[in-house]
């Protein structure tokens, strides 16, 4: 997956198998984060966020720690089936959100 100067995740929705690793790459000159919505991941799933955020609240409070610079990547391995919704903290207002569907 990558991002663009249009402040979107591309593709915005992907489907993977349980246990797959999803790699996000910042292919833009802007900083972005990959931050899961705490209430929009499957029950029992481990929270994820770039910069090692332990929660959505922490990510919002320490945005700087979450940011991926140009050329940086973030990867997450998803074991629990279901839909994970996530966003970019700096560009959430611009609609920079996405979803990962993990099939069991
Ligand atoms: Cu962004």
Backbone and ligand atoms as CSV (ligand in chain L), in Angstrom:
chain,resi,resn,atom,element,x,y,z
A,1,UNK,N,N,0.854,-1.192,0.000
A,1,UNK,CA,C,0.000,0.000,0.000
A,1,UNK,C,C,0.882,1.232,0.000
A,2,UNK,N,N,0.394,2.289,-0.537
A,2,UNK,CA,C,1.157,3.528,-0.529
A,2,UNK,C,C,0.255,4.703,-0.264
A,3,UNK,N,N,0.839,5.855,-0.281
A,3,UNK,CA,C,0.043,7.068,-0.109
A,3,UNK,C,C,0.400,8.004,-1.254
A,4,UNK,N,N,-0.372,9.044,-1.410
A,4,UNK,CA,C,-0.090,9.984,-2.497
A,4,UNK,C,C,-0.171,11.407,-1.981
A,5,UNK,N,N,0.209,12.334,-2.836
A,5,UNK,CA,C,0.116,13.741,-2.468
A,5,UNK,C,C,-1.330,14.183,-2.320
A,6,UNK,N,N,-2.262,13.364,-2.784
A,6,UNK,CA,C,-3.671,13.708,-2.668
A,6,UNK,C,C,-4.199,13.399,-1.270
A,7,UNK,N,N,-3.307,12.975,-0.384
A,7,UNK,CA,C,-3.698,12.670,0.987
A,7,UNK,C,C,-4.763,11.592,1.050
A,8,UNK,N,N,-4.433,10.486,0.429
A,8,UNK,CA,C,-5.294,9.306,0.497
A,8,UNK,C,C,-4.407,8.081,0.704
A,9,UNK,N,N,-5.034,7.030,1.211
A,9,UNK,CA,C,-4.360,5.742,1.238
A,9,UNK,C,C,-4.747,5.036,-0.052
A,10,UNK,N,N,-3.776,4.438,-0.706
A,10,UNK,CA,C,-4.065,3.732,-1.950
A,10,UNK,C,C,-3.525,2.306,-1.885
A,11,UNK,N,N,-4.395,1.336,-2.093
A,11,UNK,CA,C,-5.861,1.496,-2.204
A,11,UNK,C,C,-6.466,1.757,-0.829
A,12,UNK,N,N,-7.635,2.356,-0.815
A,12,UNK,CA,C,-8.268,2.725,0.457
A,12,UNK,C,C,-8.738,1.496,1.224
A,13,UNK,N,N,-9.078,0.457,0.493
A,13,UNK,CA,C,-9.504,-0.786,1.141
A,13,UNK,C,C,-8.767,-1.957,0.503
A,14,UNK,N,N,-8.228,-2.813,1.341
A,14,UNK,CA,C,-7.612,-4.030,0.808
A,14,UNK,C,C,-8.107,-5.220,1.609
A,15,UNK,N,N,-8.017,-6.386,0.993
A,15,UNK,CA,C,-8.396,-7.629,1.651
A,15,UNK,C,C,-7.177,-8.532,1.695
A,16,UNK,N,N,-6.893,-9.052,2.890
A,16,UNK,CA,C,-5.738,-9.937,3.064
A,16,UNK,C,C,-6.174,-11.172,3.855
A,17,UNK,N,N,-5.282,-12.127,3.964
A,17,UNK,CA,C,-5.569,-13.324,4.756
A,17,UNK,C,C,-5.022,-13.146,6.165
A,18,UNK,N,N,-5.624,-13.813,7.116
A,18,UNK,CA,C,-5.142,-13.765,8.494
A,18,UNK,C,C,-3.678,-14.188,8.532
A,19,UNK,N,N,-2.879,-13.422,9.236
A,19,UNK,CA,C,-1.463,-13.722,9.337
A,19,UNK,C,C,-0.615,-12.993,8.313
A,20,UNK,N,N,-1.274,-12.338,7.362
A,20,UNK,CA,C,-0.534,-11.559,6.359
A,20,UNK,C,C,0.039,-10.285,6.987
A,21,UNK,N,N,1.126,-9.827,6.398
A,21,UNK,CA,C,1.716,-8.556,6.818
A,21,UNK,C,C,1.403,-7.499,5.768
A,22,UNK,N,N,0.874,-6.387,6.208
A,22,UNK,CA,C,0.558,-5.268,5.318
A,22,UNK,C,C,1.648,-4.212,5.506
A,23,UNK,N,N,2.209,-3.775,4.387
A,23,UNK,CA,C,3.271,-2.772,4.437
A,23,UNK,C,C,2.760,-1.458,3.849
A,24,UNK,N,N,2.856,-0.410,4.635
A,24,UNK,CA,C,2.486,0.929,4.181
A,24,UNK,C,C,3.770,1.670,3.839
A,25,UNK,N,N,3.750,2.346,2.714
A,25,UNK,CA,C,4.924,3.096,2.285
A,25,UNK,C,C,4.525,4.536,2.012
A,26,UNK,N,N,5.239,5.459,2.598
A,26,UNK,CA,C,4.939,6.867,2.341
A,26,UNK,C,C,5.719,7.309,1.113
A,27,UNK,N,N,5.005,7.379,-0.002
A,27,UNK,CA,C,5.634,7.743,-1.266
A,27,UNK,C,C,5.416,9.224,-1.576
A,28,UNK,N,N,5.153,10.005,-0.564
A,28,UNK,CA,C,4.909,11.432,-0.762
A,28,UNK,C,C,5.958,12.247,-0.023
A,29,UNK,N,N,5.933,13.539,-0.249
A,29,UNK,CA,C,6.875,14.419,0.440
A,29,UNK,C,C,6.277,14.954,1.736
A,30,UNK,N,N,5.055,14.512,2.053
A,30,UNK,CA,C,4.416,14.940,3.293
A,30,UNK,C,C,4.531,13.844,4.346
A,31,UNK,N,N,4.366,14.223,5.598
A,31,UNK,CA,C,4.364,13.215,6.651
A,31,UNK,C,C,2.944,12.694,6.851
A,32,UNK,N,N,2.849,11.404,7.151
A,32,UNK,CA,C,1.555,10.762,7.375
A,32,UNK,C,C,1.691,9.771,8.524
A,33,UNK,N,N,0.546,9.393,9.079
A,33,UNK,CA,C,0.545,8.308,10.051
A,33,UNK,C,C,-0.409,7.226,9.574
A,34,UNK,N,N,-0.239,6.049,10.147
A,34,UNK,CA,C,-1.181,4.939,9.947
A,34,UNK,C,C,-1.656,4.598,11.349
A,35,UNK,N,N,-2.883,4.969,11.655
A,35,UNK,CA,C,-3.373,4.895,13.028
A,35,UNK,C,C,-4.731,4.218,13.057
A,36,UNK,N,N,-4.824,3.108,13.764
A,36,UNK,CA,C,-6.087,2.375,13.813
A,36,UNK,C,C,-7.115,3.120,14.670
A,37,UNK,N,N,-8.368,3.007,14.277
A,37,UNK,CA,C,-9.461,3.507,15.109
A,37,UNK,C,C,-9.703,2.472,16.204
A,38,UNK,N,N,-9.549,2.901,17.431
A,38,UNK,CA,C,-9.661,1.988,18.567
A,38,UNK,C,C,-10.954,1.174,18.545
A,39,UNK,N,N,-12.045,1.837,18.191
A,39,UNK,CA,C,-13.347,1.176,18.238
A,39,UNK,C,C,-13.733,0.497,16.941
A,40,UNK,N,N,-12.817,0.499,15.974
A,40,UNK,CA,C,-13.152,-0.043,14.662
A,40,UNK,C,C,-12.164,-1.098,14.203
A,41,UNK,N,N,-11.725,-1.910,15.151
A,41,UNK,CA,C,-10.937,-3.097,14.824
A,41,UNK,C,C,-11.679,-4.285,15.437
A,42,UNK,N,N,-11.421,-5.478,14.932
A,42,UNK,CA,C,-12.171,-6.638,15.442
A,42,UNK,C,C,-11.962,-6.836,16.946
A,43,UNK,N,N,-12.967,-7.360,17.571
A,43,UNK,CA,C,-12.875,-7.642,18.999
A,43,UNK,C,C,-11.726,-8.606,19.260
A,44,UNK,N,N,-10.894,-8.274,20.214
A,44,UNK,CA,C,-9.777,-9.133,20.563
A,44,UNK,C,C,-8.532,-8.888,19.740
A,45,UNK,N,N,-8.639,-8.024,18.730
A,45,UNK,CA,C,-7.475,-7.759,17.878
A,45,UNK,C,C,-6.507,-6.814,18.582
A,46,UNK,N,N,-5.249,-6.962,18.238
A,46,UNK,CA,C,-4.228,-6.110,18.812
A,46,UNK,C,C,-4.272,-4.740,18.136
A,47,UNK,N,N,-4.164,-3.689,18.925
A,47,UNK,CA,C,-4.173,-2.330,18.368
A,47,UNK,C,C,-2.889,-2.089,17.576
A,48,UNK,N,N,-2.976,-1.283,16.519
A,48,UNK,CA,C,-1.745,-0.920,15.796
A,48,UNK,C,C,-1.737,0.547,15.411
A,49,UNK,N,N,-0.557,1.085,15.322
A,49,UNK,CA,C,-0.389,2.458,14.862
A,49,UNK,C,C,1.081,2.706,14.565
A,50,UNK,N,N,1.357,3.488,13.525
A,50,UNK,CA,C,2.750,3.792,13.207
A,50,UNK,C,C,3.393,4.510,14.390
A,51,UNK,N,N,4.675,4.271,14.562
A,51,UNK,CA,C,5.378,4.841,15.703
A,51,UNK,C,C,5.161,4.039,16.967
A,52,UNK,N,N,4.450,2.924,16.840
A,52,UNK,CA,C,4.228,2.067,17.994
A,52,UNK,C,C,3.155,2.563,18.944
A,53,UNK,N,N,2.231,3.342,18.438
A,53,UNK,CA,C,1.150,3.846,19.290
A,53,UNK,C,C,0.436,2.693,19.980
A,54,UNK,N,N,0.194,2.857,21.274
A,54,UNK,CA,C,-0.485,1.812,22.040
A,54,UNK,C,C,-1.995,1.979,22.002
A,55,UNK,N,N,-2.442,3.158,21.586
A,55,UNK,CA,C,-3.875,3.430,21.528
A,55,UNK,C,C,-4.120,4.620,20.606
A,56,UNK,N,N,-5.369,4.765,20.182
A,56,UNK,CA,C,-5.733,5.914,19.347
A,56,UNK,C,C,-5.515,7.209,20.125
A,57,UNK,N,N,-5.843,7.160,21.405
A,57,UNK,CA,C,-5.690,8.339,22.257
A,57,UNK,C,C,-4.221,8.773,22.312
A,58,UNK,N,N,-3.351,7.788,22.497
A,58,UNK,CA,C,-1.922,8.105,22.563
A,58,UNK,C,C,-1.441,8.703,21.247
A,59,UNK,N,N,-1.912,8.133,20.131
A,59,UNK,CA,C,-1.503,8.632,18.821
A,59,UNK,C,C,-1.939,10.086,18.633
A,60,UNK,N,N,-3.156,10.380,19.050
A,60,UNK,CA,C,-3.663,11.749,18.879
A,60,UNK,C,C,-2.920,12.736,19.779
A,61,UNK,N,N,-2.479,12.249,20.932
A,61,UNK,CA,C,-1.795,13.142,21.878
A,61,UNK,C,C,-0.327,13.341,21.515
A,62,UNK,N,N,0.273,12.340,20.892
A,62,UNK,CA,C,1.691,12.424,20.511
A,62,UNK,C,C,1.839,12.186,19.019
A,63,UNK,N,N,1.229,13.063,18.246
A,63,UNK,CA,C,1.193,12.877,16.794
A,63,UNK,C,C,2.590,12.748,16.207
A,64,UNK,N,N,3.519,13.545,16.703
A,64,UNK,CA,C,4.866,13.553,16.141
A,64,UNK,C,C,5.479,12.158,16.135
A,65,UNK,N,N,5.198,11.403,17.189
A,65,UNK,CA,C,5.764,10.057,17.292
A,65,UNK,C,C,5.200,9.096,16.250
A,66,UNK,N,N,4.067,9.440,15.682
A,66,UNK,CA,C,3.392,8.519,14.758
A,66,UNK,C,C,3.798,8.723,13.310
A,67,UNK,N,N,4.476,9.814,13.020
A,67,UNK,CA,C,4.631,10.234,11.627
A,67,UNK,C,C,5.686,9.472,10.839
A,68,UNK,N,N,5.307,9.147,9.615
A,68,UNK,CA,C,6.224,8.528,8.661
A,68,UNK,C,C,6.692,9.615,7.710
A,69,UNK,N,N,8.005,9.716,7.597
A,69,UNK,CA,C,8.576,10.678,6.654
A,69,UNK,C,C,8.553,10.059,5.256
A,70,UNK,N,N,8.864,10.879,4.271
A,70,UNK,CA,C,8.949,10.399,2.900
A,70,UNK,C,C,9.891,9.203,2.824
A,71,UNK,N,N,9.419,8.140,2.190
A,71,UNK,CA,C,10.252,6.956,2.003
A,71,UNK,C,C,10.210,5.972,3.157
A,72,UNK,N,N,9.602,6.353,4.259
A,72,UNK,CA,C,9.531,5.433,5.397
A,72,UNK,C,C,8.349,4.484,5.242
A,73,UNK,N,N,8.486,3.327,5.880
A,73,UNK,CA,C,7.416,2.344,5.809
A,73,UNK,C,C,6.960,1.955,7.214
A,74,UNK,N,N,5.778,1.401,7.259
A,74,UNK,CA,C,5.229,0.857,8.501
A,74,UNK,C,C,4.553,-0.448,8.134
A,75,UNK,N,N,4.786,-1.478,8.910
A,75,UNK,CA,C,4.135,-2.735,8.595
A,75,UNK,C,C,3.446,-3.312,9.817
A,76,UNK,N,N,2.375,-4.011,9.533
A,76,UNK,CA,C,1.606,-4.620,10.611
A,76,UNK,C,C,1.130,-5.994,10.157
A,77,UNK,N,N,1.233,-6.949,11.050
A,77,UNK,CA,C,0.763,-8.304,10.768
A,77,UNK,C,C,-0.557,-8.499,11.503
A,78,UNK,N,N,-1.565,-8.879,10.765
A,78,UNK,CA,C,-2.912,-8.968,11.323
A,78,UNK,C,C,-3.348,-10.428,11.422
A,79,UNK,N,N,-3.605,-10.840,12.640
A,79,UNK,CA,C,-3.938,-12.250,12.887
A,79,UNK,C,C,-5.440,-12.479,13.061
A,80,UNK,N,N,-6.116,-11.470,13.561
A,80,UNK,CA,C,-7.532,-11.629,13.886
A,80,UNK,C,C,-8.411,-11.213,12.707
A,81,UNK,N,N,-9.252,-12.128,12.219
A,81,UNK,CA,C,-10.121,-11.789,11.086
A,81,UNK,C,C,-11.108,-10.673,11.434
A,82,UNK,N,N,-11.490,-9.921,10.400
A,82,UNK,CA,C,-12.449,-8.839,10.588
A,82,UNK,C,C,-11.986,-7.608,9.844
A,83,UNK,N,N,-12.665,-6.499,10.089
A,83,UNK,CA,C,-12.350,-5.249,9.399
A,83,UNK,C,C,-11.664,-4.275,10.349
A,84,UNK,N,N,-10.539,-3.765,9.889
A,84,UNK,CA,C,-9.756,-2.790,10.652
A,84,UNK,C,C,-9.853,-1.454,9.922
A,85,UNK,N,N,-10.342,-0.440,10.607
A,85,UNK,CA,C,-10.376,0.887,10.000
A,85,UNK,C,C,-9.278,1.737,10.620
A,86,UNK,N,N,-8.679,2.564,9.784
A,86,UNK,CA,C,-7.551,3.368,10.256
A,86,UNK,C,C,-7.549,4.718,9.570
A,87,UNK,N,N,-6.702,5.597,10.053
A,87,UNK,CA,C,-6.654,6.951,9.501
A,87,UNK,C,C,-5.254,7.525,9.648
A,88,UNK,N,N,-5.089,8.680,9.019
A,88,UNK,CA,C,-3.853,9.444,9.154
A,88,UNK,C,C,-4.178,10.614,10.075
A,89,UNK,N,N,-3.477,10.701,11.202
A,89,UNK,CA,C,-3.828,11.731,12.180
A,89,UNK,C,C,-3.798,13.147,11.574
A,90,UNK,N,N,-2.726,13.534,10.867
A,90,UNK,CA,C,-2.702,14.906,10.342
A,90,UNK,C,C,-3.760,15.186,9.271
A,91,UNK,N,N,-4.195,14.145,8.572
A,91,UNK,CA,C,-5.092,14.377,7.429
A,91,UNK,C,C,-6.454,13.709,7.565
A,92,UNK,N,N,-6.805,13.383,8.766
A,92,UNK,CA,C,-8.124,12.765,8.970
A,92,UNK,C,C,-9.228,13.692,8.476
A,93,UNK,N,N,-9.058,14.977,8.738
A,93,UNK,CA,C,-10.089,15.942,8.324
A,93,UNK,C,C,-10.226,16.027,6.807
A,94,UNK,N,N,-9.153,15.646,6.108
A,94,UNK,CA,C,-9.203,15.651,4.637
A,94,UNK,C,C,-9.726,14.311,4.121
A,95,UNK,N,N,-10.141,13.463,5.038
A,95,UNK,CA,C,-10.714,12.182,4.625
A,95,UNK,C,C,-9.687,11.104,4.376
A,96,UNK,N,N,-8.497,11.261,4.949
A,96,UNK,CA,C,-7.460,10.241,4.735
A,96,UNK,C,C,-7.680,9.077,5.694
A,97,UNK,N,N,-8.492,8.135,5.233
A,97,UNK,CA,C,-8.834,6.967,6.026
A,97,UNK,C,C,-8.774,5.723,5.122
A,98,UNK,N,N,-8.741,4.574,5.751
A,98,UNK,CA,C,-8.697,3.345,4.977
A,98,UNK,C,C,-9.196,2.176,5.791
A,99,UNK,N,N,-9.261,1.030,5.135
A,99,UNK,CA,C,-9.736,-0.171,5.813
A,99,UNK,C,C,-8.979,-1.391,5.305
A,100,UNK,N,N,-8.736,-2.304,6.211
A,100,UNK,CA,C,-8.132,-3.584,5.867
A,100,UNK,C,C,-9.109,-4.670,6.281
A,101,UNK,N,N,-9.476,-5.504,5.344
A,101,UNK,CA,C,-10.360,-6.628,5.648
A,101,UNK,C,C,-9.492,-7.881,5.744
A,102,UNK,N,N,-9.513,-8.509,6.911
A,102,UNK,CA,C,-8.731,-9.725,7.113
A,102,UNK,C,C,-9.682,-10.921,7.100
A,103,UNK,N,N,-9.449,-11.788,6.155
A,103,UNK,CA,C,-10.289,-12.973,6.043
A,103,UNK,C,C,-9.686,-14.119,6.822
A,104,UNK,N,N,-10.527,-14.843,7.515
A,104,UNK,CA,C,-10.040,-15.943,8.331
A,104,UNK,C,C,-9.804,-17.205,7.529
L,1,CU,CU,CU,-1.706,11.903,5.834
